[in-house]
Amino acid sequence: YHLLYTISMHNRPRETHEEKLERKEKLRPKVEKYKLLSQVVFANHHAHRYDAEALAMSGKLLENNPEVYTVWNYRKLAVVHMLQTMAANEGKAILDGELKLTVKALQKNPKSYGTWHHRKWVVSQGHTDFHKELVLCGQMLDLDERNFHCWSYRRYIAQRLQRSYEEELEFT
């Protein structure tokens, strides 16, 4: 019984009450910073603020926690607004930035629904090298071949490239 009580899930020892309090206290500054950033990003969203600074703040939030689907949608609105008001070469830089952000977010959580959907949306804007996208998928699947988010995205990219079923079967 004692062994079962001291070992928690995934063979990790249980924390004592004091250890739990100490861990929470160490995290407090990070949590406060995250809460403040979240408040600013959501205030920007509600105010329809679509400038570079607002985009940078939402990017920081998503790098920290890519699971906030509302922030991905806010970025989409901001990017669309910015693309409509910029020259084409500036728009390319914005979309490149979105792709880079999604890579950072996928490094944090490779199975993030919002991140994969946002990346697909960026690619659908007609700006990407599909072959590089296949390389990214290959890298992600090397990390976890069960990542169905990545498999789904790969199917989308393969369709855009008009790859045959045989070519895709060869990959698998």
C-alpha positions in Angstrom: 0.0 0.0 0.0 2.8 2.4 0.9 4.4 2.0 -2.6 1.1 2.7 -4.3 0.6 5.8 -2.2 4.0 7.3 -2.9 4.0 6.7 -6.6 1.7 8.8 -8.6 0.8 8.6 -12.3 3.6 7.9 -14.8 6.0 6.6 -12.1 6.5 10.1 -10.8 6.6 10.5 -7.0 3.8 12.4 -5.4 4.6 15.8 -4.2 4.2 16.6 -0.5 1.9 19.5 0.4 5.0 21.7 1.1 6.6 20.8 -2.3 3.3 21.6 -4.1 3.1 25.1 -2.4 6.8 25.7 -3.2 6.3 24.8 -6.9 3.2 27.1 -7.1 5.1 29.9 -5.5 7.9 29.6 -8.0 5.4 29.7 -10.8 3.5 32.7 -9.5 5.5 35.4 -11.4 5.1 33.5 -14.6 1.4 33.0 -14.1 0.9 36.7 -13.3 2.8 37.7 -16.4 0.7 35.3 -18.5 -2.5 36.6 -17.0 -1.5 40.2 -17.8 -0.5 39.4 -21.3 -3.8 37.5 -21.9 -5.8 40.5 -20.7 -3.9 42.8 -23.0 -4.3 40.5 -26.0 -8.0 40.0 -25.4 -8.5 43.8 -24.9 -6.8 44.3 -28.2 -9.0 41.7 -29.8 -12.2 43.4 -28.5 -10.9 46.8 -29.6 -10.2 45.5 -33.1 -6.6 46.5 -32.8 -4.7 45.0 -35.7 -1.2 46.5 -35.7 2.3 45.1 -35.5 2.5 45.5 -31.7 -0.8 43.7 -31.1 0.3 40.9 -33.4 3.6 40.7 -31.5 1.8 40.4 -28.1 -0.6 37.7 -29.4 2.4 35.9 -30.8 4.1 35.9 -27.3 1.0 34.5 -25.8 0.7 31.7 -28.4 4.4 30.8 -28.0 3.7 30.3 -24.3 0.3 28.5 -24.8 -0.7 27.6 -28.3 -4.0 26.2 -27.2 -5.9 29.5 -27.1 -7.9 29.1 -30.3 -9.5 32.5 -29.9 -6.1 34.1 -30.2 -5.3 32.2 -33.4 -8.6 33.6 -34.8 -7.7 37.1 -33.6 -4.4 36.8 -35.5 -6.2 35.7 -38.6 -8.4 38.8 -38.4 -5.3 41.0 -37.8 -3.3 39.4 -40.7 -6.2 39.8 -43.1 -6.5 43.5 -42.1 -2.8 44.0 -42.4 -2.7 42.3 -45.8 -5.4 44.5 -47.1 -3.5 47.7 -46.1 0.0 46.7 -47.2 2.1 46.2 -50.3 2.4 42.7 -51.6 6.1 42.3 -50.4 5.2 43.4 -46.9 2.4 40.9 -46.9 4.8 38.1 -47.7 6.8 39.1 -44.6 3.7 38.9 -42.4 2.8 35.5 -43.7 6.4 34.3 -43.3 6.1 35.5 -39.7 2.9 33.5 -39.2 4.6 30.3 -40.5 7.5 30.9 -38.1 5.2 31.4 -35.2 3.3 28.1 -35.9 6.7 26.3 -35.9 7.4 27.7 -32.5 4.0 26.7 -31.3 4.3 23.2 -32.7 7.6 22.9 -30.8 5.7 23.7 -27.7 2.8 21.3 -28.6 3.0 19.3 -31.8 -0.6 18.3 -31.5 -2.2 21.7 -31.2 -5.4 21.9 -33.2 -5.3 25.7 -33.4 -1.7 25.8 -34.6 -2.3 23.3 -37.4 -5.5 25.0 -38.5 -3.7 28.4 -38.5 -0.8 27.0 -40.5 -3.3 25.5 -43.0 -5.0 28.9 -43.3 -1.6 30.7 -43.9 -0.8 28.2 -46.6 -4.2 28.7 -48.2 -3.3 32.3 -48.7 -1.1 31.2 -51.6 2.2 31.9 -50.0 4.4 28.9 -49.3 6.7 26.3 -50.6 4.7 23.1 -50.4 7.9 21.0 -50.6 9.1 22.7 -47.4 5.8 21.9 -45.8 6.3 18.2 -46.7 9.7 18.4 -45.0 8.2 19.9 -41.9 5.6 17.1 -41.8 8.4 14.5 -42.2 10.2 16.1 -39.2 7.1 16.2 -37.1 6.2 12.6 -37.9 9.7 11.5 -37.1 9.0 12.8 -33.6 5.7 11.0 -33.3 4.3 9.0 -36.2 0.9 8.9 -34.5 0.4 12.7 -34.8 -2.9 12.6 -36.7 -2.9 16.5 -36.9 0.2 16.3 -38.9 -1.0 13.4 -41.0 -4.1 15.4 -41.8 -2.1 18.5 -42.7 0.2 16.4 -44.9 -2.8 15.0 -46.8 -3.8 18.7 -47.4 -0.3 19.6 -48.7 -0.1 16.4 -50.8 -3.4 17.3 -52.5 -2.2 20.8 -53.1 0.9 19.3 -54.8 -1.3 16.8 -56.6 0.8 14.0 -55.3 -0.4 10.5 -56.3 -1.5 7.9 -53.8 1.5 5.9 -54.8 3.9 8.7 -53.9 2.2 9.1 -50.5 2.2 5.4 -49.9 5.9 5.3 -50.6 6.4 8.0 -47.9 4.5 5.9 -45.4 
